[in-house]
Amino acid sequence: MKVTVIGTGYVGLTTAVSMAYLEHDVTCVDVDETKIKQLDLGNMPFYEPGLKELIQLRQDYLRFVTPSREAVEHADVIFFAVGTPANSDGSPNLTYLFSAVAETLDFIRTKNSPTVLVNKSTVPVGTADQIDRKIKEVGLEDRVKVTSNPEFLRQGRAIQDTLYPDRIVVGGDEYSSKLLYELYAGIAEQSFQPPMQALRPVGYRGPEYIVVDRRSAELAKYAANAYLAMKISFINEIANVCDRVGADVTHVASIIGKDSRIGSSFLQAGIGYGGSCFPKDTRALRFIADTNGYDFKLLSAVIEVNQSQKLIMLEKLQDRLGELSGKQISVLGLSFKPGTDDLREAPSFPIIHALLSQGAKVRVHDPVAMDKAMSLLPESVHFAVSATEALFNADAALIVTEWPEYTSLDPKDVVSLMRRPLIIDGRNALQAANIHGLEYEGIGIGS
Ligand code: UGA
């Protein structure tokens, strides 16, 4: 099938390369000429494990171009995967989406064969209906259909989540849902060759193909992210209670997670969720509910808990060290989670700013996100070339992102490097064997 993907961010690029892996003929479009040139040279705009290799493997099925009539005319299916950043009131900014739609409809006029427009961007309920109205306004309703096909991939596991999804959700009419079923047939059949075969999750049973109305598909995306964010904020509050009553949140999480009605995932307590999705989508859903006359109280609490949880390490640090002024603090991990260089809404930033405002000397390290962070953090922050350098002579170290290089730290090395071997583990990620001999505190696990 001929596929065009508009937008080369996480979702767009992963969708494009996955479609190319399924041997569809894929054109990737982006307005950013430099990005397109770099992609053409094989340089990725962000770090995502396996993406570069897969693009190389499927280069014969992929092409990178700036917007053109040809890219639209050639396609049976056009994916929109452009950014929907948050406005200051939390509402999603749909400018990029609507301008991409307008341009596409303009190019489609001269095309006679049918086209299905697929929205992958996370958008407010009713956006696909709005696009549908635009299609009707320009008289293309007989040839152009619009569907909502939300994406549930995680950064750091983007390829795996796309090729091995739990469900494929299509909100749209019969024609579009049948076409997308054909497009995704390779995923349903699961006849993957190495190296993609190796990514198959243990116990994976194949995707469920779910066809619903467009509004339900759009809302399901927000609801899924809000529910996962709620699980995280819930377990973080339980962790805070654990700290006060002397219980261990990892035991509590493991016990409640064994109940199949609850499930064990997303019960890892810590310093809260970050990234480009949960913070933005929870605020957007609250905004959507609000503007439709509903006060989503539970979601407001989820958001509020997450805000305060980011700074919980600071309280623990002050309890141990007292005044932070002049103290050398090592911050291990900058990205919002391991496996990515994405710094959006990363807890590391408010933590570093709070440390600096209290006069601490801050030394940071991250295995992949340092280049991106350099232009975003104040000059007084020292960027260490290794975890070892970050820990040298430190009065305390904060594990902010659970990269393997930090969770596997040898306590003997830590003791010999640090002025005071105090580790505050914001992700409860250090194994018991790696704690021996250290002054250690996690989140809700005692000390
Ligand atoms: C999230 C969702 O998991 C995806 O399903 C969704 O498609 C994506 O948003 C999106 O909307 O595009 P992602 O932001 O890549 O994916 O990251 P997650 O792995 O879900 O982690 C999000 C945050 O929650 C991270 O900061 C992580 O550290 C935190 N987290 C996660 C916890 O604090 N505890 C947990 O138990 C799990």
Residues whose N, C-alpha, C, O or C-beta is under 5 A from the ligand:
A	BS01	UGA	E151 F152 L153 R154 Q155 I232 F266 L267 Q268 G270 G272 Y273 G274 G275 C277 F278 F336 K337
